[in-house]
Structure formats: structure tokens, C-alpha cells
Amino acid sequence: MLYHHFYNENIDWITFCTKQCLSDVKYKNQEIHPGIYIANISPNELSQILDNISKTGAKGVSIFSGNEISDEQFSILGSYKDLK
């Protein structure tokens, strides 16, 4: 789970950690699915995060929203169907 707000990090930290996890994977068939807490993320930031994750080679993403997800965030998530 890469909850950058909890660690006072910016969204680039998510990409850094995802790349680190991918380089640490010892088995070729193991997949990385970063966990993102989106309750405090703007739609623009969410698009940037998903763009960056999709470029790392991660196979998917896990989304955690608590009880908060906007229609715009939901729409953005739908546009990243390749990240499962």
C-alpha cells in the first residue's frame, strides 16, 4: 500500500516505490499491484499516478477509497482498464 499522504510524500514517491518493488521481485510470474488511497487525491493527480504506474510494468493497481470516491475519480479509473 503506497499511501503517500500518510508519509508526507508526493505522487512521484508512488512511482519510485512501484519500480523498487518490481526490481525486488525474484520470480518472473509474480505481479505487482500498488495500493493507492484515493480519498485525498484530486482527479488530475489520480490520472498522473495511474499513467506513471502503467509505465512501470506493474500489472494492476488496488484502489482504497474509504467511503469517498467522486464520480470524476470513478470515471478516470474506468479509463485505465489495462491496469486490473
NORTA-V285379 format. One record per residue. N is the residue number from 1. PHI is phi in whole degrees, -180 to 180 (NA if undefined). Layout:
n:N phi:PHI
n:N phi:PHI
This chain:
n:1 phi:NA
n:2 phi:-110
n:3 phi:-87
n:4 phi:-59
n:5 phi:-63
n:6 phi:-69
n:7 phi:-114
n:8 phi:56
n:9 phi:-110
n:10 phi:-94
n:11 phi:-70
n:12 phi:-65
n:13 phi:-62
n:14 phi:-62
n:15 phi:-64
n:16 phi:-56
n:17 phi:-66
n:18 phi:-63
n:19 phi:-62
n:20 phi:-63
n:21 phi:-62
n:22 phi:-63
n:23 phi:-73
n:24 phi:-84
n:25 phi:-66
n:26 phi:-96
n:27 phi:-116
n:28 phi:-59
n:29 phi:-86
n:30 phi:-83
n:31 phi:-106
n:32 phi:-113
n:33 phi:-131
n:34 phi:-60
n:35 phi:-96
n:36 phi:-121
n:37 phi:-93
n:38 phi:-102
n:39 phi:-59
n:40 phi:-109
n:41 phi:-107
n:42 phi:-70
n:43 phi:-56
n:44 phi:-64
n:45 phi:-63
n:46 phi:-61
n:47 phi:-61
n:48 phi:-63
n:49 phi:-60
n:50 phi:-67
n:51 phi:-59
n:52 phi:-65
n:53 phi:-63
n:54 phi:-64
n:55 phi:-83
n:56 phi:-82
n:57 phi:103
n:58 phi:-62
n:59 phi:-87
n:60 phi:-173
n:61 phi:-149
n:62 phi:-106
n:63 phi:-110
n:64 phi:-121
n:65 phi:-128
n:66 phi:61
n:67 phi:-104
n:68 phi:-119
n:69 phi:-152
n:70 phi:-86
n:71 phi:-60
n:72 phi:-66
n:73 phi:-63
n:74 phi:-60
n:75 phi:-64
n:76 phi:-63
n:77 phi:-58
n:78 phi:-65
n:79 phi:-84
n:80 phi:-114
n:81 phi:-67
n:82 phi:-71
n:83 phi:-91
n:84 phi:-97
